[in-house]
Amino acid sequence: MTLDLDDLDRALLRDLARDGTLSAGELGRRHGVSQPSAWRRVRRLETAGVLKGQRVVVNRTALGFGVTVFLGIKLATKGRVSLEDFERAVTAIPEVQVVQHVLGLFDYRLRVVARDIADFERVLRRRIMTLPGVGQVEANVLLSEETRPGPLG
Amino acid sequence: MSIQIDDTDRRILRHLLADPALATPDLAERAGVTQATCWRRLEKLAEAGLLLAREAVVDWRALGYEVEVSLRFTLDKTEPRAFDDFIAAAREVPEVIGIETFLGRVDVRLNVIARDMAHYQQIYRERILTLPHISDIEALMLIATIKDSAGLPL
């Protein structure tokens, strides 16, 4: 079921992961293949679901969102509050960018953006602590992040 | 020092962040501006360093990586080079797809992918436990991503 990748596929994925706007013509020039053949390769990766849309990277700080916090959340009342209720409520919070259901020390992992620490406190108190079933919460403030190319080398 | 942006810029950014795959004509329509205005505003935002990149998203699961684990590390802070050494070594592990540093109980988080649990165990033993200056590790295994958006409440 898994797509077999060759060196050209991996090179195209590496390039597109850095700049998703690259045209088939430019990709072809970089890797010594024709525009139509680069286009066919990219199309094949899209069809197989390997290329799954685009992500826009913005300068959050310059846009006024200077604080990003990861929260680990443990539900207090498992069984009584449904996971669906918690998930529906948490995904509706505009400051929450990412919600992951995890297994381990916590039940959920959230990525939260805020203008500053005071704004984060507001989101935490008014939005997060009031979620149905929320128990223990751990916060870690993001200092730096980098995306790696992964096993495409 | 923040760059001046107006409501039109914010509207364009909000729609773009909500749906990054939008072509400029569709984005313009949703933001209620002409294509020319939309294009000019996007150029301006890019030049001002607000719009940094548009990256393609790779679905590792579609490439056979079924397991994703968030590994949270506490480092030995008596070692002055703990962060630098640890991060440099983590960059050498191909299955590490993301590195984050924090202020809090956790110092560094690595996002690790593997083909299956046997493969994960092998990476964990051979590549992760051998990273320098680790004082503690906690693992969170990803079950499902419920929401993944770059959206900002602009």
Contacts between the chains, C-beta under 8 A, distances in Angstrom:
chain1	res1	chain2	res2	distance
A	2	B	62	7.6
A	2	B	63	6.5
A	2	B	64	3.8
A	3	B	62	7.0
A	3	B	63	6.8
A	5	B	63	7.2
A	13	B	56	7.6
A	13	B	58	5.8
A	16	B	55	7.7
A	16	B	56	3.7
A	17	B	55	5.7
A	17	B	56	5.5
A	17	B	57	8.0
A	17	B	58	5.7
A	18	B	53	7.4
A	18	B	55	6.4
A	19	B	53	6.5
A	19	B	54	7.1
A	19	B	55	7.0
A	20	B	53	8.0
A	20	B	54	4.7
A	20	B	55	5.2
A	20	B	56	3.7
A	20	B	57	7.9
A	21	B	54	5.2
A	48	B	62	6.0
A	49	B	59	5.6
A	49	B	62	4.2
A	50	B	58	6.4
A	50	B	59	5.8
A	50	B	62	4.6
A	50	B	63	5.8
A	51	B	56	5.4
A	51	B	57	7.3
A	51	B	58	6.8
A	51	B	59	7.6
A	52	B	57	4.8
A	52	B	58	7.2
A	52	B	59	4.2
A	52	B	62	7.4
A	53	B	20	6.6
A	53	B	21	5.0
A	53	B	56	7.7
A	53	B	57	5.4
A	54	B	20	4.4
A	54	B	21	5.4
A	54	B	54	5.1
A	54	B	55	6.6
A	54	B	56	5.9
A	54	B	57	6.5
A	55	B	20	5.9
A	55	B	54	7.3
A	55	B	55	5.0
A	55	B	56	7.8
A	55	B	57	5.3
A	55	B	150	6.0
A	56	B	16	5.6
A	56	B	17	5.6
A	56	B	20	4.4
A	56	B	51	7.1
A	56	B	53	7.7
A	56	B	54	5.6
A	56	B	150	5.7
A	57	B	51	7.9
A	57	B	52	4.4
A	57	B	53	4.3
A	57	B	54	7.3
A	57	B	55	6.2
A	57	B	150	7.4
A	58	B	13	6.9
A	58	B	17	7.0
A	58	B	50	6.0
A	58	B	51	5.8
A	58	B	52	6.2
A	58	B	150	7.2
A	58	B	152	7.3
A	59	B	49	5.7
A	59	B	50	5.1
A	59	B	51	7.9
A	59	B	52	5.9
A	60	B	152	6.7
A	62	B	2	5.8
A	62	B	3	6.0
A	62	B	48	7.6
A	62	B	49	6.6
A	62	B	50	5.3
A	63	B	2	7.9
A	63	B	5	7.5
A	63	B	13	7.3
A	63	B	50	6.1
A	63	B	152	6.3
A	63	B	154	6.9
A	64	B	2	6.3
A	65	B	152	5.7
A	70	B	100	7.7
A	70	B	102	7.0
A	70	B	109	7.6
A	72	B	140	7.6
A	87	B	146	5.2
A	90	B	146	7.7
A	90	B	147	7.8
A	91	B	146	6.0
A	91	B	147	4.5
A	94	B	151	7.1
A	94	B	153	3.9
A	95	B	153	5.7
A	96	B	147	6.9
A	97	B	147	7.4
A	97	B	148	7.6
A	97	B	149	5.3
A	97	B	150	6.5
A	97	B	151	6.3
A	98	B	145	7.4
A	98	B	147	6.1
A	98	B	148	5.4
A	98	B	149	7.3
A	99	B	145	7.4
A	99	B	146	4.1
A	99	B	147	4.1
A	100	B	70	7.9
A	100	B	142	5.8
A	100	B	143	7.8
A	100	B	144	7.2
A	100	B	145	5.3
A	100	B	146	6.8
A	101	B	142	7.7
A	101	B	143	4.4
A	101	B	144	4.6
A	101	B	145	7.8
A	101	B	146	6.1
A	102	B	70	6.8
A	102	B	140	4.1
A	102	B	141	6.2
A	102	B	142	5.8
A	102	B	143	6.1
A	103	B	140	6.9
A	103	B	141	4.4
A	103	B	143	5.6
A	104	B	138	6.8
A	104	B	139	5.7
A	104	B	140	4.1
A	104	B	141	6.1
A	105	B	138	5.6
A	105	B	140	6.6
A	106	B	140	6.3
A	109	B	70	6.7
A	109	B	140	6.3
A	113	B	152	6.0
A	113	B	153	7.6
A	138	B	104	7.5
A	138	B	105	6.5
A	139	B	104	6.2
A	140	B	102	4.0
A	140	B	103	7.0
A	140	B	104	3.4
A	140	B	105	6.5
A	140	B	106	4.8
A	140	B	109	8.0
A	141	B	102	6.2
A	141	B	103	4.3
A	141	B	104	5.9
A	142	B	100	6.1
A	142	B	101	7.7
A	142	B	102	6.1
A	143	B	100	8.0
A	143	B	101	4.5
A	143	B	102	6.0
A	143	B	103	5.7
A	144	B	100	6.9
A	144	B	101	4.7
A	145	B	98	6.9
A	145	B	99	7.1
A	145	B	100	4.5
A	145	B	101	7.7
A	146	B	98	7.0
A	146	B	99	5.1
A	146	B	100	7.8
A	147	B	55	7.7
A	147	B	97	7.0
A	147	B	98	5.6
A	148	B	91	6.7
A	148	B	96	5.5
A	148	B	97	5.3
A	148	B	98	6.3
A	148	B	99	6.6
A	150	B	58	7.0
A	150	B	60	6.7
A	150	B	94	6.7
A	150	B	95	7.2
A	150	B	96	7.8
A	150	B	97	4.3
A	150	B	113	6.8
A	151	B	65	7.6
A	151	B	94	4.2
A	151	B	95	5.7
A	151	B	113	7.4
A	152	B	58	7.8
A	153	B	94	5.8
